Amino acid sequence: MRNYLVLRVAAKIVVPFMLLFALYVQFHGDFGPGGGFQAGVILAAAFIFFALIFGLPTTRRLVPDRLVETGIAAGVLVYAGVGFIGLLLGGNY
């Protein structure tokens, strides 16, 4: 997609708004439709769109492997931690 100037410029304009909308959906989930899953889908769609337009090597430089691996590990630990806190407080996992 390196030859498509219009797509590259449009992506540079649209992707920040997609990321901002993902944050809005995440933090507005208490007051209306939305939440973590929907925000994650929008966030992933923004990165996939960026990767389709600019290529995977550029995207991997933007989001290094170490950051992805750390995010995956943190997500699992937070999920398990919330479950164990629920157990300690006498609730369900």
Buried (B, 14 or more C-beta within 10 A) or exposed (E): EEEEEEBEEEBEEBBEEBBEBBEEBBEEBEEEEBBEEBBBEBBEEBBEBBBEBBEEEEBEEEEEEEEEEEEEEEEEEEEEEEEEEEEEEEEEE
